[in-house]
Amino acid sequence: MVPVGSGLFGFQLETTIFKPPGDGPFPLLLMNHGKAPGNPHFQKRARYEVISEEFVKRGYAVVIPMRKGFSQSGGLYVDGGCNIEGNGRAQAEDVKAVLDFVLAQSWADKNRIVIAGQSHGGLTTMALGATNLPGVKGLINFAGGLRIDNCAWKPSLVDAFANFGALTKVPSIWFYGANDSYFNPEVAAKMFAAYNGAGGHAKLIAYGPFKTTPMA
């Protein structure tokens, strides 16, 4: 449980950390989780065992924070309605607080950081990347975005990525599938064009259908 803030405004964020053997310092992968339907407090703690194992084998420490209002983390989930950019930036503030805590540990390499995220965590990753934190070398966006029913969420999502791209100096790589039920190839292509068109440095891997069922 990572402490954030102090006094009446303080809370804790549930965080999973995987490390290789030894004392480090280890390069960091900070992995951001998605958002399941329903109450975020009922969402299970994210562990991402497969990606964590692959990065730990390569000498990385993997840090997976549950953001405010998710799982056992304190506070309330910030719901910005159709303001998807604002939502992403609010999520990024929680992740930045956990990263600050981790970078104060002796085992963390402050100069070699990769930030990654899936779905809502991908949006969070791109929002955090736009702050150009020292030591961050790259961003990984796995089907990133946020779908909000009953509003014009697609244009809001594209605008959010354009604004992130205008600010972000570090490169990113994006992975989107053809059968993604939220962010289909048309939506992904618009986000990608908006991001790079505004000055971002992203590479899109459109890998086609993932397995045989729609992705969510």
N, C-alpha and C positions, 0 to 999 in steps of 0.2 A: 504494500500500500504506500504509494508515493505521496507525501504531503504537499499540498498546493495552497498558497496563501497562509493567512494566520488569523487567529481570533475568530470573531463571528463569521468572517468571510472565508475561513479556511475549510478545506475538504481534502479527501484522499482519493487517489486514482489507482484502481486495481491494475497491476502491471506484471506481466510475465517476462522473465529474462532467462535466456539460454546463453551459456558461455562455453567456449572451448576449455580444455584443461590448461592450467597455468595461471599466471598473474597478469598477463597482458603487458602493455596496453593492446586491446583488440580494436580493429575497425568495427564500426557499428552498422547494423541494419535496423532501422526503426520501421516496423511494420504496422500499418493502420487498418483497423477492421471495418467491415461494412455494417449496415443497419438492417436487422431483420424486421419483418412486420410486427406491429404490436408495441407494447410497452417496452422501452429500451432496458428497463431494470430487470426484465425477465430474460433478457438475452444472455446466453452462456458466454463465459470468458473465452476469448479468442486465443488459440495457441498456435495455429498454423504449423503443425508438426513437420510437414513435408518441406516447406520452404525454409523453416528454421533449421532443419537437419542439413539441408544443402549448404546453407551459409555458414553454419557452425563448422562443417567439414572443411570449409575454405578459410577458417580462422576468424570468422566474424562472431561478435556477440550480437544476439538478436533481442530487441526490446519491443514488446507488444503491449502498449497501454490501452486500457479501456477508458474511453473518454467520459466526460461528465454525464451522469445520468444513466450510463450503461452498466449492466451486470452489478457488481458490488461497489462500483465507484460512487462517490458521493455527488451531491448536487443534482440538478435537473437538466435533462437534455434541452439544448437550445434549438427551438423550432422557429426558423425565420420565415415560415410561409413560403412564398414564391421567391424570396430573396436568396437564391442559391449561393451567390457569391458571399453574402453575409454569413450564411450557415457554414460554408467551408472555412471562412476565416475564424469563426468562433470555435470550430472544432480544432483548428490549427493551434489556437492559443493553449488548449489543454495539452496537445502533443508537445508544444514548445516547453511547457512547464516540466513535463517528464524528461525531456531531453536535457534540460538544464540540470536536473537532479542527477541524471546518469553521467553527464560530463564532469560532474564534481567527484566521481569515483575514480580511484587510481587505475582501474582496469580498462577504462575507456580511452580510446584514441580520439582526441578532439579534432584531428585534422583529416580523418577518413570516415566520412559518414554518408550512408546511402539511405534515402527515405523512400519507402514503398507503401502502397495501399491498394485495397481491393474494394470496388464499388464506392460506397460512401467514403471509405478510407482512401480511395484514389482521388476523390475530390479534395479530401483533407490534405493529402500529400501535395497536390498541385497548389493549394492555397498556402501551405507552409513553405513550399519551394519559392513562392513569390516574395517571401521575406528575405531571401538570399542570406541565410544564416552562414556564419563562418564555418568552414570545415566540411560543408555539404558538397559532395562531388557529383551527385546525380540523383535523379528521381525515377521511380518505376511505378507506372500507372496500370494496374490490372483492372480493365473494364470500369474505370472511374466515372462517377457521376452521382446524381441524386434525382430520383423521379418523385414528383409530388402531384398526385391526382387532383383534379378539380381546379387546375390553374395552367397557365401557359408555361409549363416547366421547361420545354425544349429550348425556346429562345432564351430563357433566363439562364439555362445551363451553358449555351453557346456563348452568351455575353460574359458569363463568369470566367470561362476558360480564356476568352480573348483578353480580359483584364489581367488575368494571371500571366498570360504570355507576354504582355507588355512590360511586365516588371521582372520576370525571371531570367537570371543570367546563366544558371546551370542547365546542362542538357537533361533531357528526359527520354525514356522509351516507353511506348504505350502498347498494350496488348488488348485487342477487342475481337470477339468472335462473331461469326456471321449469324448465329442463332441466339444471340443475346436478346432476351425478351424485353429488356429495359432500354439498352443503348445499342440499337441495331446499326448496321454499317453506314446508313445515311446519317444518323445522329452523330456517330463517331467521326465520320468524315467532316461534318460541319464543325465539330469541336476542334478537331485537328487543324483544319484550315484557319479557323479563327485564332487559335493559339499561335501558330507559326506566322500567320499574317500580321499579328500584332507585334511580332519580334521575338517570339519564343523559339526554342531550339529543341524540337521534339522529333522522334522517329516513330512511325506507326507500324506495328506488326499486326496486319489483319490476317489472322491465321485460319479463317474459314470456320466451318461448323466445329463446335466442341462436343465430342461424343455424339449422341443422337437425340438429346432432349434439349428443350430451351433452357438457357441460362437465366438465372434471376439474381 
